[in-house]
Every structure is written in C-alpha cells, then in structure tokens.
Amino acid sequence: SSTPFLPTINLIEPISEIPVNAAAQKSAANEIEIAEKNF
C-alpha cells in the first residue's frame, strides 16, 4: 500500500511548482517590458 504514495507525490510536486515558474516568468517579462520602455 506504500507504493501508490510515491507516484502521487511525484505528480503533486511538479504541479505545485508550475504556478511558481509561471509567476516568475511573468514578473521577468514585466521587468523586460519596463526596461524597454525606459530605453
């Protein structure tokens, strides 16, 4: 009964990381846009 927990954890971890990566990419894109406007 312990084997089903490992794939479940492996599936949950990347899903929880996706919003963080998306937010980081959005903030980076916003910083690039601001930098381009300043130039």
N, CA and C of each residue as an Amber inpcrd file, in Angstrom:
protein
   117
   0.8370000  -1.2160000   0.0000000   0.0000000   0.0000000   0.0000000
   0.8650000   1.2570000   0.0000000   2.1800000   1.0950000   0.2300000
   3.0450000   2.2780000   0.2770000   3.4630000   2.7140000  -1.1290000
   3.3890000   1.8120000  -2.1130000   3.8420000   2.1690000  -3.4630000
   2.9730000   3.2450000  -4.1260000   1.6490000   3.2690000  -3.9540000
   0.8750000   4.3220000  -4.6340000   1.2450000   5.7300000  -4.1720000
   1.8100000   5.8690000  -2.9760000   2.1020000   7.2170000  -2.4790000
   3.2440000   7.8710000  -3.2570000   4.2210000   7.0700000  -3.6830000
   5.3670000   7.6730000  -4.3740000   4.9640000   8.3470000  -5.6860000
   4.2390000   7.6680000  -6.5950000   3.8350000   8.3590000  -7.8300000
   2.9250000   9.5470000  -7.5470000   2.0930000   9.4500000  -6.5120000
   1.2090000  10.5700000  -6.1960000   2.0300000  11.7880000  -5.7950000
   3.0480000  11.5800000  -4.9620000   3.8890000  12.7010000  -4.5360000
   4.6400000  13.2680000  -5.7410000   5.1390000  12.3840000  -6.6090000
   5.8830000  12.8530000  -7.7780000   4.9830000  13.6670000  -8.7060000
   3.7050000  13.3270000  -8.7650000   2.7940000  14.0880000  -9.6200000
   2.4330000  15.4230000  -8.9790000   2.2830000  15.4360000  -7.6570000
   1.8550000  16.6650000  -6.9800000   2.9720000  17.7060000  -7.0050000
   4.2130000  17.2850000  -6.8310000   5.3090000  18.2540000  -6.7320000
   5.4520000  19.1140000  -7.9860000   5.5400000  18.5440000  -9.1970000
   5.6840000  19.4010000 -10.3760000   4.4750000  20.3060000 -10.5810000
   3.2770000  19.8180000 -10.2570000   2.0850000  20.6520000 -10.4340000
   2.1630000  21.8740000  -9.5250000   2.6650000  21.6940000  -8.3040000
   2.7530000  22.8290000  -7.3840000   3.8550000  23.7880000  -7.8040000
   4.8480000  23.2940000  -8.5700000   5.9450000  24.1600000  -8.9970000
   5.5800000  24.9600000 -10.2450000   4.6290000  24.4860000 -11.0320000
   4.2950000  25.1640000 -12.2950000   3.8180000  26.6040000 -12.0540000
   2.8890000  26.8520000 -11.1180000   2.4590000  28.2480000 -10.9140000
   3.6100000  29.1480000 -10.4920000   4.5440000  28.6350000  -9.7100000
   5.6860000  29.4500000  -9.2830000   6.5270000  29.8260000 -10.4950000
   6.7880000  28.8570000 -11.3720000   7.5880000  29.1530000 -12.5650000
   6.8510000  30.1270000 -13.4760000   5.5480000  29.9550000 -13.6250000
   4.7760000  30.8500000 -14.4820000   4.7980000  32.2650000 -13.9180000
   4.6620000  32.3990000 -12.6010000   4.6900000  33.7240000 -11.9800000
   6.0610000  34.3570000 -12.1570000   7.1150000  33.5590000 -12.0280000
   8.4690000  34.0960000 -12.2000000   8.6750000  34.5560000 -13.6360000
   8.1660000  33.7940000 -14.5990000   8.3120000  34.1910000 -15.9990000
   7.5200000  35.4650000 -16.2710000   6.3260000  35.5990000 -15.6700000
   5.5360000  36.8150000 -15.8810000   6.2610000  38.0220000 -15.3050000
   6.7960000  37.8950000 -14.0970000   7.4920000  39.0280000 -13.4840000
   8.7240000  39.3820000 -14.2970000   9.4280000  38.3840000 -14.8250000
  10.6030000  38.6560000 -15.6570000  10.1780000  39.3640000 -16.9370000
   9.0790000  38.9390000 -17.5320000   8.5960000  39.5790000 -18.7540000
   8.1920000  41.0210000 -18.4620000   7.5580000  41.2610000 -17.3150000
   7.1760000  42.6240000 -16.9550000   8.4060000  43.4930000 -16.7670000
   9.4450000  42.9590000 -16.1410000  10.6740000  43.7340000 -15.9450000
  11.3130000  44.0670000 -17.2850000  11.2770000  43.1210000 -18.2270000
  11.8630000  43.3770000 -19.5570000  11.0620000  44.4780000 -20.2550000
   9.7310000  44.4230000 -20.1620000   8.9160000  45.4520000 -20.8100000
   9.2110000  46.8190000 -20.2150000   9.3300000  46.8910000 -18.8820000
   9.6200000  48.1720000 -18.2260000  10.9850000  48.6850000 -18.6760000
  11.9670000  47.7920000 -18.7590000  13.3110000  48.2040000 -19.1760000
  13.2740000  48.7300000 -20.6090000  12.5150000  48.0710000 -21.4880000
  12.4430000  48.5280000 -22.8790000  11.7600000  49.8910000 -22.9570000
  10.7410000  50.1180000 -22.1280000  10.0590000  51.4180000 -22.1490000
  10.9940000  52.5170000 -21.6530000  11.8380000  52.1990000 -20.6680000
  12.7610000  53.2140000 -20.1460000  13.7850000  53.6050000 -21.2020000
  14.1880000  52.6510000 -22.0520000  15.1370000  52.9830000 -23.1180000
  14.4010000  53.7570000 -24.2000000
